[in-house]
Amino acid sequence: FPFPYRPYLIQERFMAALYDALEAGRVGIFESPTGTGKSLSLICGALSWLRDFEKKKQQQEEAQLLSLKEGGEEGKKRLTSAEPGRPDSNGTTGEPDWVTAFVRKKEEQDVVDRLKEEQIRRKKREERLEKIRHNVQLKYAAKRKRSEEDETKRLLQLSKEVLSEGAGVDVLEQLDHNEEELILAEYESDEEKKVVSGLEEDDDDLEEEHVTKIYYCSRTHSQLSQFVREVQKSPFGKDTRLVSLGSRQNLCVNEEVQRLGALQLINDHCMEMQKNKHEKKSNEENEGKKRRASRPVCPFYSYEQMQFLRDEVLVEVKDIEQLVALGRETKACPYYGSRYAIPAAQLVVLPYQMLLHEPTRSAAGIKLKDQVVIIDEAHNLIDTITCIHSTEVSGSQLCCAHSQLLQYMERYRKRLKAKNLMYIKQILYLLERFVAMLGGNVKQNPSCQAVSQTGTVLKSINDFLFQSQIDNINLFKVQRYCEKSLISRKLFGFVERYRGPATAVKTNKENQKLAGLQNFLLTLQQGSDKEGTQSPPVEAENDQLRTASPLMQIEGFLSALTNANQDGRVILNRQGTVGQSSLKFLLLNPAVHFAKVVEECRAVIIAGGTMQPVADFREQLLSCAGVDPARVVEFSCGHVIPPENILPIILCSGPSNQQLEFTYQTRDLPQMMDETGRILSNLCNVVPGGVVCFFPSYEYEKQVYTHWEKTGLLARLATKKKIFQEPKKANQVEQVLVEYAKCIKRCSQAGGQMTGALLLSVVGGKMSEGINFSDELGRCVIMVGMPYPNIKSPELQEKMTWLDKTMPRAAGQAPSRVLIENLCMKAVNQSIGRAIRHQKDFASILLLDHRYARPATFNKLPQWIRERTQVKPAFGAAFAELRK
């Protein structure tokens, strides 16, 4: 395997196992700890396979062409020698030989033509990219052409303004014209009209090439950027055609659209402007008709500009930041430009939410048939699929959407087509029934309606549809209508137009009706102010209103209700008022949405630093998705650090011989909290630098902290380590980490009594994943107790019940019990994985609970930690090891 430096032995094994899995078309679960060069191993292993695969494929195509050409001459002889009409010339199928020969010849010729076309297209693409790569003048020529076009547009606009001066256009009439864009276009369903999407110009260049691709997915934007930088540094950096995909929020370069803020609004406005561009031509052709007011068209959505951007993307490996910079420079849309580059790409890098959600996948033009998918950082894959396809709407949102939609319909009733009115009435009825299910009425303010029966109720999808009396409505059609008609976008525009008193609105009967909408929105704001302790400033209120139409959230809920009855549940959460109550769809079976990925793909690789316990992936995801167990392959490797660089200890009792067992019954006892404090106090005396201590929950961390304050233990700890607490708010995390790192650096340089810092964190919180406590920042990681999830949660109970009904019992254990244990150990493994981050790092890991020593639990620790772990019944022996 080509590699930028001499690979570790485990990297060579990783790449070999990956190559074999891709070659055999397997579903692989790959685990390689952080700091072992996993990203580089994935790049070099997968791209080596792709290079060899393409070479073999090309050789096979050439051999096939050659054999078909040679066989063509013999076919001609057979075709001419076969005399039509002779009874003895009939084949076994009852057709004459000359017909059979002709059909065969035609099929062979089709194959030849297809292979030739593919070769020509491949050659043309390579020549074009090579020309761009080496001819800088082409770039300047394209830039000059764009400047000329901009200047022409500017002059044209100036001339229009001059002509319009003194034309005496009635301002009130102009307002009516501007309002045209708020009216829904005539809706035609897919059955009535085949929707043609894409650019209006010649789309030949955008045809899907038969290029085998690797789709690499990771969780966050920063992880993807880091991966692209690794590709740039790798031996494949110059020759790989890589495309980075992202949301419009990350890739849009139109400042007007970016200012909308909310992702759904950005998406809808972008699609609206595309639609306007396609309609523009037909409107201009109808010169005789009354001209409609011009609708906004995106200046970055241009065929020529995006062609150029597409080629620039394919010529050189670029991450999302570089892609956006290129889009601004070339005045081309990076969002669409990157998608037009997909057919010719070899490596497509994208967030895994985009790949796992089928509508998003098809909208992005991602075709998985016979392709390779690598999902990195996949330890939370099951949770991610569940979250993507679960959704929640509040009573306040339902009432607000109903009020907005009702007044929209009243305003434009005379202008709306019959089909639009029919669907709007159906949506209004659905909203009415949803609020009724929460015990409210859409005609009253949700913040003022008290709920008589509070609590949480779970229902199957069918029961919910039946009890809410909406089982006679085709939700598939309603959902499709919402998606195609962009009704939520129109509704948002309508609310934006009439939400404030400062807006110029004519005072007539129709507009007086809209005062109700303004008053309704105002009462919602006042209602939310009463609930909070402090009223937000006016600007914040306006921002809150601008976020999105509540109908956008409700569309997601309607889509969720189209899942199969056995795959999900509807949760009715009735609290104090109707506004505070909510409806939530909970997906129980994530495999149903993952099945299509594994069915279509040639191979799927699920990779991560800590994948243990892998039983969840095998049983809940792959087995339920119908994957043959023989197709699944597992790979797990140790760490590159020497054994002496890590000291994992399971501690069974504290300094005063108090057994460590942090169950719900015992962890609140004063003696248990005191013992934990004594352990930390002893550790802080001998461990230099940073100590990170993980608690099972924010509540328990706060309880222990308060207890230590009262007993004076916190003051004793503070003499050795400055104490930091993990903040609950995400925007404060960065500041705490910076202060924590500064303190450790200052202490190591000063060399006084204070030796570093102690960070009190929470499992599953902001610090337990994606944060790098390398070197001095994490010389010791402590896990207090076992972070079992809240078993009283209705959602978890429903998931457990579903597992027990659908999954087989493993080794005599109920699947629900295995789930609880696995959720706990996944969280533990993620947290303790913060300690060792590279080859020369070193740290100690302390697991404070005797239950970690049980074989079933112990075996769920990562292999590289498990093989070096020591179980210490007494604190003295553990402390002696730590001192060493």
N, C-alpha and C positions, 0 to 999 in steps of 0.2 A: 504494500500500500504506500503510495506517495505520502510523505509526512514532512512538516516543516523542520522537525528535529528528530532525534532518535526516540521512538515511542517507548513508553513503559511496556513491560510484558503484558500487563492486564489490558492495555490499550490495543495491543496486537490481537489478543484473544477476543476482545470486544468486537473489533472490526471483522475478524474472521467469522464470528458467530452471526454478526449482522449481515455480512455478504451471503452466507449460506441461507439465512432466513429469507432474504429478498429473492435469491435465486430459486428457492423452493416454493415461494408464494405463501409463506407462513404468517401467522399472527404472533408476534414476539413480545414478551414482557422483559425489558432490559433494565437492570439496575447497576448503576456505577456511581459510587459516592462523590459528593461535591469535592472538587480539588483533584480529581483523577483525569481531567481533560476529556470529559464526556462529550462536549459539543464538537471538539475537533475529531474525536473518534467517529461520531455520527457523520460528520461531513466527509472525512476521507474514506470511511468504509462504504457509505451509500453512493458517493460520486464515483468511486472506483468501480462499483458494481454497474452503475449507469453507463459509464464509459465502455466497459466490456460488453454490456448488453446491447448498446447501440451499434457497436462494431460487429457483433455477431448477427444482429438483425439486418444490417446493411449487406453483409456477405450472403446471407440467406436470400435476400431480395434479388441480388445480382445473379445468384445461382438459379433462382426461380425464373428470372427473365431469360437467362441463357437457355434453360431447358425448354421453356415455352416457345422460344424462337426456333430451336432445333426441331421440336415436335410439330411446329407450324407447317413445315414443308411436307411432312408425312401426312398431316391432316388434310392438306390441299389435295394430295393424290387420292386419299380416301374419298374425299368429297366429290371429285370429278369421276372416279371409277364407279361410284354408286349410281345405278340407273333408276330414275324415278318410275314408279308404277309397277315394277316387277314383284310378283307375289313372294318370291324366295328371298327378297332383300329386307323382309320385316325383321326388326330386332326383337329382343325378348319382351320389351314393353309394349309391343303391338304397333310401334311406330316404324316407318321405313328407316333403313340405315342412314340414308342421306339426311333425314330430319335430325336423327340423334347426333350425327356427326356435325351438323350445322349448329345445333344448340351447344354442343361441347366446345366447338370452335369459338362461338360467340362468348361463352363464359371465359375461355382462355384469353380471348382478346380484351375482355373487360379488365381482367387481372393485370395484363400487360399495360393497358392504358393507365390504370390506377397507379401502378408502380412507377411508370414513366412520369406521370404528373407529379407524384410525390418527390421523385428525384429532381425534377425541374424546379419545383417550389423550394426544395431544400437548397438547391444550388443558387437560386435567385436570392434567397434570404441571406445565405452566407456571403455572397458577393456584395449585397447591399450593406451588410454590417461591416464587412472588411473595408469597403469604400469609406464609410463614415468613420471607422476607426483610424484610418490613415489620412483622410482628406479633411483638413481643418477648414478649408475654404467653403466646403458645403455648409458647415455650421454658420459661418458668417453670412453666406448667401441667404440662408433661411431666416437669419436674424434681420437682415436688411429688408427682406420681403415683408416680414411682420411689422417692421417700423413703418414701411410705406402704407401697409393696410391700415394701421392705426391712424396715420396722418389723414388718409382718405376719409375714414370714418369721422374724424374730428371735424374736418372741413364740411362734410355732408351735414353733420349735426348743426354746425354754425349757420349754414345756409337755410336749414329748416327753421331755426330760431328767428332769423331775420325775416323770413316769409310770414311767420306766424304773428309777428309784431303788428299791432293795429288791426288784426283780423276780427277783433270784437267777439271772441269766443265766450259764450255765456259760462261763467264759473260754475253755476249750479248744474248746467248740462254736462260740463266736464266731470263733475263729481259723479254723476250718473254713469258716465262712460267708464270711469275708473272702477266703479263698483261691479262692472261686468265680470272681472276676474274672480269674484266671490261666488259666482253662480256655477253650480255643477253642470258639466257638459252632459250631453245625452249619453246614458249608460247602455252599453251593449255587452252582454255576457259572453264568455268564451265560446259557448255553444252557438251564439249568433254570429260572432265575428272572430276570426283568428287574429289575435293581437300580434302585430309585427313590430318588433322592437329593434333598436340599433340605430345606426346613422343612416341618413337619407342618401348619402353618396354610395358609390360602388363599394360593396363589402367584400370583394374577392380576397383582399389582403387579410381579412379577419377570419377566414375559414379555419376551422380546426385542423391543425396539422397533426399527423400521426407521430407526435413526439412523446415518448414515455417520460412522465414527470415524477418528481418527488415533491410532495406537499409537506413542508415542515411547519408544524404548529407549535406555538408555545403560549403561555398564559398572558404575559403582559407585553406592552409596546417596547419597554426597555430590554426585556429578555430577547425579543426578536432583533432589535438593533445590535445587541451584543453578539448574537449568532451571525448576523451578516458581516460584522467586523471580523469574526473568526474565519468566515469564508474568504474574505478579502486577503487575509494573511496566509491562507492555506495554499498548497500547490495548485489548486483548482481555481484560484481567484481570478485569473485572467481569461480563462476559456469557458467559464460557466455562464449560461444565460439565466440570470436570476431576476425574479420579479418579487418586490415586496408589496403586499396588500395590507390595507388598513381601512378603517371606517372613514366616512366623509369628514368626521370631526377631526381626524388626524391628517387627512390628505387634501381637503378642500383649500384652494388658494383664493377663493372669491370672498373678500372681506365682508361684503354685505350679507352673505349667507352665514359666515362664521359668527357674526354678531348675534345670530339667533340663539346661540348657546346650547339649547337642548338638542340631543342627537336626532330625535324623531322629527323635530322641526327642520333641522338641516337636511335630513333625508327627503322630507316631503317637498321642501322649497326647491331643492335641486331637481327632483323629478318633474315638478311643475314647470321649471324653466326649460327643461329638455322638451317637454310636451309643447310648450309655446314655440320652440324653435321649429318643430315639425309642422305645426299649424301655420307658421308664418308664411310659408310659400303659398299655400292654398288661399290664404286671406288676401295676399297681394295680387293673386291672379284674378280675383273677383273685383275688378275695378268698378263695375257698374253698381255694386251693392254699397250700402252705407258702411264706411270704414269703422271698424271697431277700434277702441283705444288700444294702443300698443301695450303688450304685456311684457314683463321683464324676461330677457333671454340672456343666458350666461355667456359673457364674452370669452370665457376660457374653453367653451365647448365647441371646438372647431375641428373638422376632419383633418385638414392639412397639419395644423399644429400638433394634434394628438398622434398623427402618423410619425411626425418627427420625434416627439417625446417617446413613443413606443420603441423606435429604433435606438434612441439614446439609452433607454433602460436596458435593452438587450445587449448593447455593445460593452457595457461596463457594469460591474456589480455595484449597486447603490442601496443604501439603507433608506428608511422613510424620510429622515431629515434631508438627505441629499436629493431625494426624489421631489420633495416639496420645494426645495431651493431651485431645482431645475424647472419645475412647473411655473414658478414665479418669473424666472428668467425668460422662458420660452412662451409665456402666456398661454400655456396649455394645461388642461385639467389633469393632475396626477392620478386622481381617483379613477377616471375612465382610461387614461393613457396606460396605466399599469394593467388594467383588465384587458385591453386590446393586445398587450404583450404576452398574455397567458398562453395562447396557442403555440407560440414558438419557444416558450420557456422550458428549461430543464429542471429548475429548482424554484418552487413558489413558496414564499415565506409569508405566513399569515397567522393571526390570533386564532386559537382553537375554537373560540365561540363562533367564528365565521364559518368554520368547517363543519361544526357539529349541528348547526341549525339549518335544516334543509332549504327553507325559503331564501335565507341569506346566501347559502351556497350557490343556488341556481341563479340568484340575482347577480352574483359576482362572476358568473360564467365558469364555475368550477365543475369539471366533469371528471368523476372519479373512476370511470370504467377502465380497468386494467392499469391503474396508476398505483403509485406507492405513497402511503401516508405515514409520516413519522410524527408522533405526538410526544413532545418533550415536556418535562415538568408535569408528568401525568399522574402524580400521586393523588390529586383531587379530581380526577377525571369523572368519576361517578357523581360526585357532588356538583360539578360544573354542569353536566348534562341535566341533572335534576333541576338546578337553578335556572338554566336557560329556558326550560319548558314549564316552569312553575311561575305563577303570576298572582298578584294581589291587587284588589281595588277597594277603596274605602267608600263608605256611604256618602261622604262629602263629595267625592269625585262623581259618583253615580248621579246624585241630585244636580250637581253643577252641569254635567254633560246633558242631562235631560232638559234643564232650563235653557241652555244655550241652543240646543238643537231645535227645541220647540219654537223659540223665537226666530231662529234662522228660517225655519219652514214657513212661519207666518209672514216673514218679511218678503220672501221670494216665491211664495206659493204660485203666483200667476206665471212666473217665469220658469218653473221647474217642470220637467217632463214627467209623465205618469209613472214611469218606472222608478225615477228618483224619489218621487213622493211615496211610492209603495214601500221602498226599502227604508226611507227615513221613518215612516210610521211603524215599521217592524222594529227598528232600533229603539224608538221611543217606548214601545210596548215592552221590549226586553228590559230596558232600564227601569221602567215602572215596576216590573215583576221582581227584579233583583232587589230593589229598595224594600218592596213588600216582604221579601224573604228575611230581611234584617229587622222587620217589624216597624217600618216607617212608611211615609207618604211623600212622593216626589214633589207635591205642591207646597210643602212646608219646609222651612229652614232646617237642614239636618242637625245643626248645632243646638237647636232648641227642642228637638224631639227625643224624649227619654225612651229608652228601650225597657220594656216590661220584664222580659226574660233574658237575663244576661248569662254569658257562658259560651263555651265552644262546642259546636256540633259538627260531626263529620258525616258526609253523605256520599254515596256513589254518584257518578255522573248522571246515570239514568234516573235515580231517585230525585236528584236535584232538579233535573229538567221537568220531571213529572210534577213534583210538588210546587214548582214555580209556574206551572201551567204554560211552559214554552216548548213542550215536546212536539208541538205541531209545526214549529218553525224550522226551516232548513238552515241550520247555522253555518253549514259549508258555503251556501250561497251568500248569506249575509256577510260572512268574513271576507269572501272574494270581492263582494261589492265595496266594502270599506277599503280594501287594498287597492282596487283598480280605480275607484272614483276619487280617491284622495279627499274624502269627505272631512276627515279630521283637520287637514290643512286648510280647507275652505272655512271650516268652523272657527279655526284659530284666527284667520284673517278677519272674519266677521266680528269676533270678540275684540280683537285689536282695534278695529275701526271704531267701535262704539263703546269702548269700555270707560273712557274718561270724559269729563265735562269739557275739557279743553279742545276736544276734537270738533272740527267744523262740520256740524250736522244740520240739515234743514229742519225747521220746526214745522212739520206737517203731521198728519194723523198717523202715518206709518211709523215715523221716527219716534213719536211719543210712546209707542209700544215698547221701544227699545230702552226706555227709562227703567223698565222692570228689570232688564238684564243688568244695568249698571247698579241698581239698588241691591239686586241679589248678590252680585259680586262683592259689594260693599259690606253687606251683612255677614258674608262668609269671612271676610277679613276681620270684621269686628268680633265675630264668634271665635276665631282662632286667637285673637288678642286676649280675650277674656280667659281662655284656657291657659295661656302662657303666663309667666310671672311678669314679663316685661314686653311691652308692645314694640315690634320691630319698626325701624325707621321707614319713611314713605318709600325710599328708593328700594329697600328690600322687598316691600310689598309688591312694587311694580315688577321687580325681577321675578318674584314668585309667580305672578300672574303670567309673565312672559314665558315661563318654562315650557309649557306645552298645553294643548287642549287635553282635558281629562279623557276625552274620547279615545285618544291614542292608547292610553293604558287599558281602557275597556276593550279595545280591539284585541289586545293580547289575551285577555281573559276569555273572550268569545272564541278565539282560536284554540285555546287550551281545552275548551268544552267539546271540541271535535275529536279528542283522543278516545281510544276504545275504553269502554266502561271499566274493564278490569285493571287498566293501567294507571288510574289516578283517582283522587278523591277531591271533593269540594268541601272546604272548611268554612263554616259560618261562625265568625267570631263576633258575638254581640257584646258590646261594652257600653257603659253609661248612656251615650247618645247615639243616634243613627250615624252621625258624622264620624264618630270615633270607631264605629263597627266596620267590619270588612268581610269581603268574600275572597277566599284564596283557593287557587287550584294547586294541588300538590301532586307532582308526578311520582308514582311509586316504582315504575319499571323503566329505568333509563335505557335498558337494552333495546327497547323498541325503536329508539331514535338512533342507536349506534349500529343496529343491524344492517342498514343500507350501506353504511361505510364499509363494513367488513365483507359484505356480499359483493359489492362492486369492485373493490380494490384488488389489485394483484397481491399486495402484501401490506400489512399494518404493523407498525412498531410502536409500542407504548413504552416510553423510557422515562427514567427519573433518577434522582440521587437516592431517594428512600422510597422504595416500592413495597416494602414489607408492611403488612402481610398481603401476599399476592392472591390469597384465596378469594378475596372480594372481586378482583378483576376476572378471575376464572369463572366464578359461579354467578355473581350478580350481573356481570356485563357480557362476557363472551359466551358462556353456556346458554344464557337466556336469549342471546342474539342468534342462536342456532349455529355457533361455530363448532365444528368437529374437534373434540379434545386432541385428536392426533395432529391437527393443524397448529395447535398452540405450542410454542417453544419458550422456555425461560432461560435467562442468562443473568447471573449475579456474580459480582467480583469483589474482591477485598479492596483495601485502600493502598495507596502508594507510600503512606507514611510508615516508618519503622515501628515495630511493636512497642518499643519503649517510649514512643511519643504520645501515647494515649493510655489513660488509666480509668477504665469504667468500673465503678464499684456499686454493687447493690447492698445498701446498708439496712440491716434488719432491726437495729436498736440504737438509741442515742447514748450520750455520755452518762446518763443516770440509769442506764439499762431499761428505759421505757421502750416497749416494743413499738415500732413504727408501723401503724396501720391507719391510714387516713380515709376511713369510711365516713359516710354521712353521719353515722352515730357517734364516732369517736373524734373526728377532726376538730370539732368545736370545743373540746375539753381544754381547760387552761393548761393542764400538764403537757398535752400534746403540742400546744403552741409554744410553751416554754422550752420543751425539748428541741423543737425546730430552731428556735432562737439560739440555744446553746450550741447546736451543730454549726450554724452559720457563724457564730462568734469565733469558734475554734478554727473554722476554715479560713476566715478572713485574717487570722493571725499568721497563717503560713502561705496562703496563696497570693502571689504578686499580681499586679495589674487588675483586670476586670473580672468580676464574678457575676454571672447572670443566673437568677433564681426564678424558676417557673412555678406558678401556682395554678390550681385547677380552674379558678374563675376569678373575675374581678371582685366579686363579693367576698370570697374567702381571703383574697390578698388584702383587701381593705380591713377585714376583721382582724387578721393577724397583725397588721401594721398598727392598728389602734391598740391592740393588747400589748404589743411591745413598747408602745409609747408610755402606757400606764405603768408597766413593770420596770421601766428604765433601761431595758435591754437595747432599745433603739439608740440611746445615747452612747452605750458601750460600743455598739457596732460602728457608730459614726466616728469614733476615735481612730479606727483603722481604715474604713472605706466611706467615701461620701455616698449617701444613699439617694438613688433616683427611682421614681415610679413610672411605669408605663402609662401614658395618658390614654384616656378613652377616645379623645378626638383625633382623627387621622392627621389633621393639619398641624398638630403639635408634636408628632413623632420625630420629625426631622430635627427640631430644636433640641429635644431631650437627648437624642443620639449624639448630636454635635457637642453638647455640654458634657455628656458622659465620656466621649473620646478625649476632649480637651483636658478634663480632670485627670484621666489616666496618664496622659502624656506629661502633664505638669508634675504629678506625683513621682513618676519614674525619673524625671530630671532633677527634682528638688531633693529626693532621697530622705525625707523626714519620717515622722511617725506614721503619717497617712500613706498607705501603699497603693491606693487606687480607688476604684468605685464599685459599688454593688447596685445592680439593676434588678428591681423587682418587677417581673413580667408575668404574663398570663398565657397559658396554653391556648392556641388557636387565636391569639390576639395579634396585634400589629408587629410584634417582635419575633413571633415564632416561625415566620416564613419569609424568605426573600431578603432577610437582613444578614449582613456579613459580620459576625463577631470573630474576625480572624486575629491571630497573634495576641497582643496584650489586651485586646478588647474582650476576650473570652478565654481566660486561662482555666476557668472552672464553670461548668454548667450544672445546675442543681435542679432536680425534678422533685417537687414536694407532692407526694401521693400519686394516685392514679386518676387522670382526668376523664372519668367516665361521663358520658353525656347525661343530661337530665332525663331519666327514664319516665318521668311523669308527663313529659311533653306529649300532647295529643298526636302531633305529627310523627314523632318517633314511635309511639305505641302503634299507630296505624301501619307504619313501615314494618315493624316487627311482626304484626299479625299477618301482613301480606307475605312476608318471607317464610313464616312458618307454614302457610298454606301452599306456597308455590315451590319452595326449595326442599331438596332431600336433606335428611338429618346427616350431619357429618360426624363420624366417630362418636355416635351416641349423643351429640350435643344438638340442642335446638338451634336452627339457623339464626333466630333472633338473639340468642345468647352469644353466638359467634360474632354477629354484627356489632353488638355492644363492645365486646373485647377488641375487635378490630378497629373500631372507631377510636377507642382509647389509645391503642398502640400506634396507630397512624399519627395521631397528634403528638405522642411522646417522641416518636422517631423524627418527626419534623423539627421539634424543638431542640433535641440533643444534637441534631445535625448542624446546628449553628456553630458548634465548637471548632471542628477541624475544617479549614477552608482551602488548604494547599499543602504541598508535599513536605514543607519544612515546619509546619505548624505543630503545636503540641498543646494538650489540655487534659484535664481530668473531668470525668462525668460521674455525678453522684445521683443514684436513684433511691430516694428516701421512702421505702415501703417494702416490707418483707414479701409482699405478694408478687413482686417482680421476679422472685426466685422460683416461682412455680413453673414447671416445665412448659406448660401450654403458653404461658405469657412470655417466658424467657425466649422461647423459639421464635417469637414475633419481633424480636429486636433485629436490626440490620446485621448481616453476617459478619462484617468487619468489626462491629462493636461486640457482638456476641462471643466471638472466638477469643476476645481479650478480657472479658468481664470477670471480675472476682466477686464472689458472694461473701460478705463479712457479717457474721452474726453479731459481733460486738464492735463498738465504736473505736476502742483502743487500737485494734488491729488495722482498721481502715485508716485511722489518723496516722499511724506509723508509715503506712504505704504512701500517704499523701506527703508527709514530710520528706520521704526519700525522693 
